[in-house]
Structures are given as C-alpha cells and as structure tokens.
Amino acid sequence: MLNINDIKNINITKTMMGGYKIEEVDELLSQVCDTLEKNEFQKAELTKKLKILGDRVEKYRNDEQAVKNALY
C-alpha cells in the first residue's frame, strides 16, 4: 500500500524521447488504484463502526436519563 512519502519519492525513468516508461506508469497507477480501493473499504468499515458506537452512546444517554428520573 502506498503512503504519502512513497508518492512524493516516486522516480519514473524518462525514455530517450522525453516521455516516461509505460510499464512504470502502469505499475504506479495500479498501486494507486489498489491503495484507493483499500482506503474506500476501510472508510466504509469505519463509518459503519462509528454509526454503531453513536447509537450505543445515544442508548446509554437515554438509560442514564431514565436512571436519573427513577432516582428523583
């Protein structure tokens, strides 16, 4: 998986005509796509977990309020 430093330090060889080697560019694009796909998956998983935790906090707050009301 690529990180910011990997991307900043990429060195793609220039060809004699001044362009870049197609194979190296294709490999880089493949790595970038893989990294972005993993990030999207992780983001979706974390969003689900955050929703679950938010729901639990809300339930605990309601329970706390019910306990307070019962004690009064």
QUIGIZI-V929093 format. One line per field, one symbol per residue. phi: phi as a letter, one per 20 degrees, with the letter a starting at -180 (. if undefined). psi: psi as a letter, one per 40 degrees, with the letter a starting at -180 (. if undefined). burial: # if it has 16 or more other C-alpha atoms within 10 Angstrom, else .. A space follows every 50 residues. Layout:
phi->???
psi->???
burial->???
This chain:
phi->.ecgfgffdfcefeefenedfgffffffffffffffffffffffffffff ffffffgffffffffffgffff
psi->hiidddddehhhhiideeaihddddddddddddddddddddddddddddd ddddddddddddddddddddd.
burial->...........................#...#.................. ......................
